Amino acid sequence: MAEVSLTIDGLEITANKDMTVLEAALENSIYIPHLCHHPDLEPAGMCRLCMVEVDGKRMVISCKTQIRDGMVVRTESERINRIRKITVQLLIANHQGDCLSCNKSTTCELQCIASYLGIKEEELDLMRRSDKIRPIDTSNPFFDYDPNKCVLCGICVRTCAELQGVSAIDLAFRGFDTSISTFGAKPWVESNCESCGECIIRCPVGALMPKHQLRPSFEVRSVCPYCGCGCGMYLGVRAGRIVGVRGEIDNPSNRGSLCAKGRFGYEFVNHPQRLTEPLIKKNGEFVEASWEEALELVTEKFSQYRGEQFACIASAKCTNEENYVLQKFTRVVMGTNNIDHCARL
């Protein structure tokens, strides 16, 4: 991997020659404000906040500028900060400002940038604030879209097109009326959105948020139970209940991505009627039993059947290895080929 040397804010660093200025800076813990950049997506240069000065002359957007050997980059100057502050002030002037009630508070990129640039309330008072309130789309069963908090960074649009290949949403209309929209401006639930939630986890502000999700007190590493792919996930836990799920970025099966079931289908774990112990029938009623007692009963019942008397249905929630063992048990132990799989039925 070829590397080049460059200087950013007086610090000499080395980075992969294929990196952009923004990527090289972030990899070396040098912060450059940005809203539309995400490491999973191709650079778009939409927010213009990552503006830097190169070689003491021209100003460029760092997310689309390739690094080169000997390059000298300056991320802070009076001119750069003036451009950034005006850009962010205009965004905030048209942005819903009740941060305390927003679930994205303290993790919101716009909030972080405003704090970094030192934007003050009196500066915002000079802006002509919008009084237009746009309706919130709550049609999707898993998440809401609030256009009043959207900064039009386009990350959700690019995620849907580049990563998922669905293109369920896009930037629509013009000027002040520009917004993220489905085809024909229909409710999200009527679009071809697959509810994967990939746009939600990349949204830098509170425009796309899961319904009823609470901030967890800690996380537990786990594996998605819905199929045999083995997607890694982290379960957010609070007060003994699962309150959220996020994909495990380092897992080779999914690289942080999850489907709708994996990301949102965890409520069954918290259901009060969920079985947590084996049940066996005694005197016509189901009663709790130990695993040893339940397995002994199954063994006894199975011993009464042979060959064509027995049939088995495998599950897509099992791993490939578990399904292999199940079909081996059916054919070798029970002596029949009567086995099928729920994914085929």
C-alpha positions in Angstrom: 0.0 0.0 0.0 1.7 3.2 -1.2 1.7 6.1 1.2 2.4 9.8 0.8 3.5 12.5 3.3 1.6 15.7 3.7 1.2 18.4 6.3 -2.1 19.2 7.9 -2.2 22.2 10.3 1.5 22.0 10.8 1.5 18.3 11.6 3.4 16.0 9.2 1.4 12.8 8.6 1.5 9.8 6.2 -1.6 8.3 4.6 -2.6 6.0 1.8 -2.2 7.7 -1.5 -5.8 6.9 -2.5 -7.3 8.8 0.5 -9.0 12.2 0.3 -7.8 15.0 2.5 -10.8 14.5 4.9 -10.1 10.8 5.2 -6.5 11.4 5.9 -7.3 14.0 8.5 -9.9 11.9 10.3 -7.6 8.8 10.3 -5.0 10.9 12.1 -7.5 12.4 14.7 -7.7 15.8 13.0 -11.3 17.0 13.0 -12.7 18.7 10.0 -16.4 19.6 10.2 -18.6 17.6 7.8 -22.2 16.6 7.4 -22.6 14.7 4.2 -19.5 12.5 4.4 -19.8 8.8 5.5 -17.0 6.2 5.1 -19.4 3.7 3.5 -20.4 6.1 0.7 -18.8 7.8 -2.2 -18.0 11.5 -1.6 -20.7 13.9 -2.6 -19.5 17.4 -1.6 -23.0 18.6 -0.7 -22.6 20.3 2.7 -19.5 22.4 1.8 -18.5 22.4 5.5 -15.3 20.4 5.0 -13.7 23.4 3.1 -9.9 23.6 3.6 -7.0 25.7 2.2 -4.4 23.8 0.1 -0.8 25.1 -0.4 -1.8 28.5 1.1 -3.8 29.4 -2.0 -7.0 27.8 -3.1 -9.9 26.6 -1.1 -11.3 23.1 -1.8 -13.7 20.7 -0.3 -11.6 18.1 1.5 -14.0 15.1 1.0 -13.3 15.1 -2.8 -9.7 16.3 -2.9 -7.1 13.5 -3.3 -4.0 13.8 -1.2 -0.6 14.1 -2.8 3.0 14.0 -1.6 4.1 17.3 -0.1 0.6 18.8 0.1 0.2 21.5 2.8 -3.4 21.7 4.2 -4.8 24.3 6.5 -8.2 23.4 8.1 -8.6 26.6 10.1 -8.5 30.2 9.1 -10.7 33.3 9.4 -12.0 32.9 5.9 -12.7 29.2 6.3 -14.5 29.6 9.6 -16.6 32.5 8.2 -17.8 30.3 5.4 -18.5 27.4 7.7 -20.4 29.6 10.3 -22.6 31.1 7.7 -23.4 27.7 6.2 -24.3 26.2 9.6 -26.2 29.3 10.7 -28.4 29.0 7.6 -29.0 25.3 8.4 -29.9 26.0 12.0 -32.2 28.9 11.0 -34.4 26.4 9.1 -33.9 23.6 11.5 -36.2 22.6 14.4 -34.3 23.8 17.4 -35.7 21.9 20.3 -32.6 19.7 21.0 -33.7 18.6 24.5 -36.6 16.6 23.1 -34.6 15.2 20.2 -33.4 11.6 20.6 -30.3 12.4 18.6 -29.2 15.0 21.2 -25.5 14.7 22.1 -24.9 12.4 19.1 -26.1 14.9 16.4 -23.5 16.1 13.9 -25.1 19.5 13.4 -25.1 20.0 17.2 -21.4 19.0 17.3 -20.4 21.3 14.5 -22.4 24.3 15.9 -20.5 23.8 19.2 -17.2 23.4 17.4 -17.6 26.6 15.5 -18.9 28.5 18.6 -22.2 29.6 17.1 -24.1 31.8 19.5 -27.8 32.5 19.9 -27.4 36.2 19.1 -25.8 35.3 15.7 -28.8 33.1 14.9 -31.2 36.0 15.8 -29.9 37.8 12.7 -31.2 35.1 10.5 -34.7 35.1 9.1 -36.1 31.9 10.6 -38.6 29.8 8.8 -42.1 29.4 10.2 -43.0 26.6 7.8 -43.7 23.3 9.6 -43.7 20.3 7.4 -45.7 17.2 8.3 -43.8 14.3 9.9 -44.1 11.0 8.0 -45.0 8.3 10.6 -46.4 5.8 8.1 -43.5 3.3 8.3 -44.0 0.9 11.2 -40.4 1.0 12.3 -39.2 4.6 11.9 -40.3 8.2 11.4 -39.1 10.9 9.0 -39.1 14.5 10.2 -38.3 16.9 7.4 -38.1 19.8 9.8 -34.9 18.3 11.2 -33.4 17.2 7.8 -30.3 19.1 6.6 -30.4 17.6 3.0 -27.0 16.0 3.3 -28.2 13.2 1.0 -26.6 10.4 3.0 -29.9 8.5 3.2 -30.5 8.8 -0.5 -27.0 7.6 -1.3 -27.2 4.8 1.2 -30.4 3.5 -0.4 -29.0 3.7 -3.9 -25.3 2.8 -3.4 -25.4 0.2 -0.6 -28.9 -1.3 -0.9 -29.6 -0.8 -4.6 -33.2 0.1 -3.9 -33.4 3.9 -4.6 -36.7 4.2 -2.7 -36.0 7.9 -1.9 -34.4 10.9 -3.5 -34.0 14.6 -3.3 -37.2 16.2 -4.7 -38.7 19.6 -5.5 -36.6 22.8 -5.7 -35.2 25.7 -3.6 -36.7 26.1 -0.2 -39.1 23.3 -0.9 -36.4 20.7 -1.5 -36.8 17.6 0.7 -36.2 13.9 0.8 -39.1 12.2 -0.8 -40.4 8.8 -2.1 -41.6 8.4 -5.7 -44.7 10.6 -6.2 -44.3 12.0 -2.6 -46.2 9.0 -1.3 -46.0 8.0 2.4 -42.9 5.9 3.1 -44.9 2.8 3.8 -46.3 2.9 0.3 -42.9 3.2 -1.4 -40.5 0.4 -2.3 -38.6 1.0 1.0 -37.5 -2.3 2.5 -37.3 -0.9 6.1 -33.7 -2.1 6.4 -32.9 0.9 8.5 -29.5 1.5 6.9 -30.4 5.2 6.2 -31.4 5.6 9.9 -28.0 4.6 11.3 -26.2 7.0 8.9 -28.5 10.0 9.4 -26.3 12.7 11.1 -29.2 14.4 12.7 -32.6 13.5 14.1 -34.5 13.5 10.8 -34.7 9.6 10.6 -35.3 8.0 14.0 -36.6 4.5 15.0 -40.0 4.5 16.8 -39.9 4.1 20.6 -36.2 3.4 20.8 -34.5 4.3 24.1 -30.8 5.0 24.7 -29.3 1.8 26.2 -27.3 1.6 29.4 -25.0 -1.0 28.0 -24.7 -3.3 24.9 -24.3 -7.1 24.5 -22.7 -8.7 21.5 -24.9 -11.3 19.9 -25.9 -13.0 16.6 -29.1 -12.4 14.7 -31.6 -15.3 15.3 -33.6 -14.9 12.1 -31.6 -16.9 9.6 -28.4 -18.9 9.1 -26.3 -16.0 7.8 -24.8 -15.3 11.2 -25.0 -11.5 11.1 -23.3 -10.0 14.1 -25.2 -7.4 16.2 -25.0 -5.5 19.4 -28.2 -5.5 21.6 -28.8 -2.3 23.5 -30.0 -3.2 27.0 -31.7 -1.1 29.5 -33.4 -2.2 32.7 -33.3 -5.8 31.6 -35.0 -5.2 28.3 -33.7 -4.9 24.7 -34.3 -1.3 23.5 -32.3 -1.3 20.3 -30.0 -3.2 17.9 -27.1 -2.1 15.8 -25.0 -4.2 13.4 -21.4 -5.3 14.2 -19.1 -3.5 11.7 -16.3 -6.0 12.1 -18.4 -9.1 11.6 -17.4 -10.7 8.2 -21.0 -11.9 7.5 -22.7 -8.5 7.5 -20.1 -5.7 8.0 -22.5 -3.8 10.1 -25.6 -4.1 7.8 -28.8 -5.7 9.0 -32.2 -6.5 7.4 -35.5 -5.2 8.7 -36.0 -8.4 10.8 -32.6 -8.2 12.4 -32.7 -4.5 13.2 -36.3 -4.1 14.3 -37.6 -7.6 15.0 -36.5 -7.8 18.7 -39.7 -7.0 20.5 -40.6 -10.7 20.9 -37.7 -11.0 23.4 -39.5 -8.6 25.7 -43.0 -10.1 25.3 -44.5 -11.1 28.6 -45.8 -14.4 27.2 -42.4 -15.4 25.7 -41.4 -18.9 26.8 -38.3 -19.0 28.9 -38.5 -22.6 30.2 -39.6 -25.9 28.5 -43.2 -26.9 28.9 -44.6 -30.4 29.0 -48.2 -31.5 29.2 -49.3 -33.2 32.5 -52.9 -34.0 33.2 -54.0 -32.1 30.1 -52.1 -28.8 31.0 -48.7 -27.4 30.1 -46.4 -27.0 33.1 -42.7 -25.8 33.3 -40.1 -28.5 33.3 -36.3 -28.8 33.3 -34.4 -29.2 30.0 -33.3 -32.7 31.1 -36.9 -33.7 31.7 -38.1 -32.2 28.4 -35.3 -33.9 26.4 -36.0 -37.3 28.0 -39.7 -36.9 27.0 -38.7 -36.1 23.4 -36.4 -39.1 23.3 -39.1 -41.4 24.6 -41.6 -40.1 22.1 -39.2 -40.3 19.1 -38.3 -43.9 20.0 -41.9 -44.9 19.2 -41.6 -43.9 15.5 -39.5 -45.3 12.7 -39.1 -44.7 9.0 -42.0 -43.2 7.2 -43.9 -42.6 10.5 -41.5 -39.7 11.2 -41.1 -36.3 9.4 -39.1 -33.2 10.2 -39.2 -29.6 9.2 -35.9 -27.6 9.5 -35.8 -23.9 10.3 -34.3 -20.9 8.6 -33.4 -19.6 12.1 -30.9 -22.4 12.5 -27.4 -22.1 11.2 -26.3 -24.2 8.2 -24.4 -26.5 10.5 -27.5 -27.1 12.7 -29.6 -27.8 9.7 -27.0 -30.3 8.5 -27.1 -32.1 11.8 -30.9 -32.1 11.7 -31.1 -33.7 8.3 -28.4 -36.2 9.3 -30.5 -37.1 12.4 -33.6 -37.6 10.3 -32.0 -39.8 7.7 -29.6 -41.8 9.8 -31.2 -42.1 13.2 -34.9 -41.9 12.3 -34.4 -43.8 9.0 -36.4 -41.5 6.7 -36.0 -38.9 4.0 -39.1 -37.0 5.1 -37.4 -33.7 5.8 -38.2 -30.3 4.4 -37.3 -26.7 5.2 -39.5 -23.8 6.1 -37.8 -21.5 3.6 -39.0 -23.8 0.8 -42.6 -24.3 1.9 
